[in-house]
């Protein structure tokens, strides 16, 4: 039995009617209420009387509406819902019954509530194709019947021109009321289809029916396509393939026969076919990396309105969307628009795993794609896993290798060849049973400030004999200095202590035994690494084993407090110490790659003087070399074996290009004017780069973009058995005054040296000069001569614009009034032992220099002591004032004085010789020597 939902009205529309309790005649206005679009009001007409049509007519539960023997012929009614009772009282005379014509396509008698009562002769007449829903149930007590008739009269139901049912049947010609109720009403075609339907999909029509039927029901479909084309089908469930956009009209007709009478009913439905969204296009693809192991894909050309992307069931709106968090794999994407239509799949997107696993199937060549799974060489975004498979990888050649991270699992073996480089963006992990070796001059450069795990083995080879000291620093953590050499017995391994109480009045620094776990960033020296005879050096290989150092490293530095101008006696040596000798610190490159000396000096400029000293272990110790200030030895090392470097360049053009090698120790001088006597020297990954060769003997060009062309000259002082160099550099950033980063002071303890003078008496082994280059510039040279005899001054090397042979370089000998072209040949001269500071100039024209100072009346300036040192000019104001000690160190520098007298309260008397230079307002210079 088919059960009907209750038709209790929960909503209403304009033109609807409902009965008023207790009901009454159909044509009586008081029996009804009318819905005017906003509320129920008294009916202006009865249902079916309104010429504009009637909506839904509802006889409410418990109400009874009657129509008498006059019958009725209504206008159009949307539908009639009977929750109460409709009584039709026809004529009781002979002939046909009374006609009750309801012009509606549907009468629905609500089960268990509604009834239609037939009294006397009644013809209930409905238009063609109308449906009467009605049922009965004899299960409950009392029984329920939706159609009530006494069947003693002609009581029948007409649909169109056919008599559909008689109360008690019409013999073999019509159904009975009981049969109609048993079938839940008259025949009703029920068409349906799948929904939503999208462009290109199939429309699946579904035919069914309800109600009473005789023989088997047949189905017939008439289909009108968008644009007007028609088709038909006798199938119950036909399929329309490849639907086009628009509206289809499908009409289902159900037909049955009973006792020779044919009954049919048809119903039409409209099927909307919606446009399929365009195929999404693929925009930016971000591949997975080690740091972000998932990728992302940008999808464009998304439909207007809301949509849903699959896979992922991502809902949103807008024409573009980026899907994040996608694991490695292959993807195609579809989008469903707000009509429920799904696009065709997008083109394939392949997200590749960021891990590259070494398979070693072909060779040991890191750069061969077939040696990796997947078949691709790692990039800086890939995790490289060095598995124990096939050949072990070796990185060789000038091209850097890259990886985001390195993992060497158990049994894995990775090697960086000599002069080869691996840059790792993030971490290095080496399993306890894995091996990671860096050959001599190979480099491991890291970018991120992360902590590594597991040990590497880094080789450093030095070319030494048993007396050569090598300056070391550890590129790995927790490495014992005792393991630098397995031959030395650690008898001669030292570290430098910057200042020691009792070491003279200045408490100068000295060497201390250094057999300890090497402090990161500290330098150590050791000799006797091998048994090579003196002056017959051989290669010695030291292997540093430990976790590779990385990230920012802060290394303690310190200084003393003595800063009195001049020298002071050493209690341990005939060589005096000076005010700088409590400021030296021995540091070292803490990384398994080279670092930029320029970057190191710039980073630490607040605490360090702007140069480094690197020991070259190139001159054998001898009995003729002077004792150092800290001790008295039979054999001494030559202090000129230190190479000095600053931002102007190296003091000697051979052997150092500005990159401090891995494991290399070097001296720095802490500023005596630093804010504190202790601080940290800072090392960081920003000082490392794959373009820096880890070989101190490799010369590389400077890639700096210059504002002006630069040029450098290295000048040699040559004896019969030795030579020493100084650098004059015309370089961007330098000035013609003292520059922390471009001028480096000379070591005046050396007995054989050459240096340039700055501002008259400031001795510099490196002097930076300003740009643009002025051909009229000149640079005073000074030198220390160990013994009276013959010497040569020569050009050792040039670079930059000095490589142009048309750029002349002259040496002026003011003693002999000679200007010599050093391009043509070295200049030979004879000199007495000692220091000479006023004989030579480097110049770039062949004219002798003239000095207006010779015509100045030096009595114009007087210097006297009245508790403090006083400098006084008689007539012309003093513009600038500089005072130097006998070593050429500037101790006073005052600018823009613009007074006749200057009292120097800050200068304390030490009975030392001082050089006073006074520049007057007329730009005349007066120089005087005093003892104060």
Secondary structure, DSSP 8 states (H G I E B T S, - for coil): ---------S---TT-EEE-TTEEETT-GGGEEEE-SSSEEE-SS-TTT-TT-EEEEEE-TT-EEEE-TT-EEEEEEEEEEESSEEEEE-B-SSSS-EEEEEE-SEEEE-TTT-EEEEESBEEEEE-TT-EEE--EESSSSS-EESEEE-SSS-EEEEETTEEEEESS--TTSSEEHHHHHHTTSS-EEEEEE-SSEETTS-EEEEEEEES--SS--EEEEEEE-TTS-EEEE-STT-EE-S--SEEEEEEEEEEEEETTEEEEEEEEEEEEEE------EEEEEE---SSS-SEEEEEE---SSEEEEETTTEEEESSEEEEEEE-SEEE--EEE-TTS-B------EEE--SEEEE--SS-SBTT-GGGEESSS---TTSEEE--S-SS-EEE-SSS-EEESEEEE-TT-EEEE-TT-EEEESS-EEE-TT-EEEE-TT-EEEE-S----BS-EEEEEEEEE-TT--EEE--SBTT-BGGGS-SSSTTTTEEEEES--TTSTTTT--EEEE--SB--TTB-EEE--SS---TT--EEEEEEEEE-B--S-EEEEEE--S---SSEEEETTEEEEEETTTTSEEEEE--SSS-EEHHHHHHHTTTTB-S-EEEE---S--BSSS---TT---SSB--GGGEEEEETTEESSSSS--SEE-TTBEEEEEB-TTSSSSEEEEEE-GGG--TTS-S-TT---------SS--EEEEEEEE-SS-EEEEEEEE-TT--SS--TTT-EE--TT-SSEEEEEETTTEEEEEEEE-SS--TT-EEEEEEEESSSEEEEEEEEEEEEGGGSTTS--EEEETTTTEEEETTT--EEEEE-SEEEEEEEEEESSSS----GGGGS-GGGEEEEESSSEEEEESSS-EEEEEEEETT--EEEEE----BSEEEETT----S-EEEEEEEETTS-EEEEEEE-
